[in-house]
Amino acid sequence: MKREFGYLVALILVSLVSVGLATWTIYESIPKVHNYGKIRVIGVQVYADAGLTQILDHIDWGVLDPGENRSQPAWIKNIGNDAQKLVMWTEAWEPVNASDWIFLSWDYGGAWIPVNASIPVVFTLSVDSNIENITSFRFEIWVKGAH
């Protein structure tokens, strides 16, 4: 009985290790998504730090898994002549269909920004969990001050 129990324990351990390796192999085969986003501006400047000393002209989002979100804080300064609200959009996606699976949002609440003032925002990139046939992409992020 003791010997049969030992075989049963060994069989269970081998099964668990096999399942663990299969799970690891499946996870490693999930495609990762590489990205680079260039920031373009009109009437504002985007910075990487609250002290407004490092211009943020691109975001390297790194490698993302399907279903993953990644955030990037930024500070936007009104360099125009009047108080402004902000508008943000994306364009120049490569490949073009990447925008069907990948989305950029931000937490800007619509407040007016006085001349020479800045506000913090957070850009968030989201990759659809069902993304297909895209392993790298590029796009432009436009931020514009509007009256």
C-alpha angles and dihedrals in degrees: 000000000000091000092049090050090053091052090048092052091048091049091050092049092050090049092050092048090048092050090047092052091047090051091048092048092050091048092049091052093057106109117249122215122227120201147179124186121195115208119221122185141196119192094347139068125223120216134190094216139048090238089063093230101120117059112219105217097156141016121219100203092188122213116334131191122223108277093022127131123203126190133206122191118218140170119225120204124198105231093170129102097252139040109280144193119216132246123191130190140154132230144155094058115185112226094028094222093056088091088065089067106024126061135190121205136163138201098237107141100203100258121156113252116213121226111286092006124121137206133199119243134174121220114207125197116200126193116204111241090229096053113150135196097357120111099156136016145169134206143163124249113209121199117184134179112228133188 
